[in-house]
Amino acid sequence: MLKAVIIDDEILAIRLLESMLKASGSIEIIGTFQNPKDGLNIDMLKPDILFLDIEMTEMTGLEFASKIEDVSSYIDIVFVTAYENYALEAFNVQAIDYILKPIDYNRLLKTIERLLERRQHKKLMQPIEHTSVNEGIKIIHTLHFHIHSGKVSIGDTVLTLSTKEFQILFFLAQHCNQAFPAAELYRLIWDEDSFGQTQALRVHISNLRKKLETIPGHTAKIVMVRGSGYQLVFQE
């Protein structure tokens, strides 16, 4: 269950959103604030998500988001507002979503689903975010992959990979024998819109496949499954 904080200067708006989030069964409300200034120490609560209004009397939601920039890297921000003209500015401060009032419950559920997926993705990818990938060694080791000083060794073969190649290999190793379309693979690994990026991804995969082909016996391959996408196949 994800922990959330709501900031809105209208108490009725807070109560309505609170009831909707509780009804979803996936969100725990750990704090609400009518005055955004009271919520500036939000990091003390350690929320996963911040539902933030934009037009508020003491401070706008955009101003609030900029003031917590240092801690917002681990807090997903969702703007909930009656004004659609702030959308571009909202995404400039790394907002995950932008929901218009009056809130449509089904639309909110889609946002929650996306947040849950994003958190799960972060959890899976956490070892990659640390250069040493110490935690990742446990996972990769089960596939006979060994990681040391930015290199991947498989048996006696040592592969020097680019950062992108390594992230692709690591993700596919975590999901061995599961296929991912290029666009989905890009989104899951880098948590970004894949628009215009799939060709670059295919180049990285092509280079990675060539390097894997240098392994004696081809014990690890990235194969293309027609209609399903790319997957890593490991053969004993």
Disulfide bonds with the S-S distance in Angstrom:
none
